[in-house]
Amino acid sequence: MSFTARALKVPPSSASLEEARGRVFEFFKSACRSIPSIIEIYNLQDVATASQLRSTVAAEIRKNAHIDNPKVIDLLLFKGTEDLANITEHAKQRHHIIGQYVVGNHGLVQDLGNKDQGISPFLKNFYTSNYF
């Protein structure tokens, strides 16, 4: 695969917040359209569904919903577009995708219930502190 074939172009800056918001929606649509091919490329059928990945993308976008500066939104869109291009061109490995978009910061949901069984109170406090 050639990385120069799909070179990223820096779009012109958004003139208003509404224009930046429209670009966010277009990015979300293009990310959702590429999810089936991402699942196929990285063989993610056994760990995630398309709807789970779609909700993860939506959560990542909602994380920055409080930003109202169009230039910052454009910068975040460029970073997202670059990350999406790297993923679709197979520049990342499967464990990167699973760690960043399937498991996330909270770990697997099925692992949350039985992690703390049989651990001393000291270790429970250590694992929940800022040091871990």
Long-range contacts (C-beta under 8 A, 24 or more apart in sequence): 1-89, 1-90, 3-89, 3-91, 6-85, 6-89, 8-78, 8-81, 8-82, 8-85, 10-78, 11-74, 11-77, 11-78, 13-70, 13-71, 13-74, 14-70, 14-71, 14-73, 14-74, 15-70, 16-70, 17-68, 17-70, 17-73, 19-70, 20-70, 20-73, 20-74, 20-77, 21-73, 23-73, 23-74, 23-77, 24-61, 24-73, 24-77, 27-61, 27-77, 27-80, 27-81, 27-84, 28-57, 28-58, 28-61, 30-84, 31-57, 31-80, 31-84, 32-57, 34-84, 34-87, 34-88, 37-88, 38-87, 38-88, 38-97, 41-88, 41-90, 42-90, 42-94, 42-97, 43-94, 44-94, 44-97, 44-98, 44-102, 47-98, 47-102, 48-98, 48-101, 48-102, 52-102, 53-101, 53-102, 56-101, 56-102, 56-104, 57-101
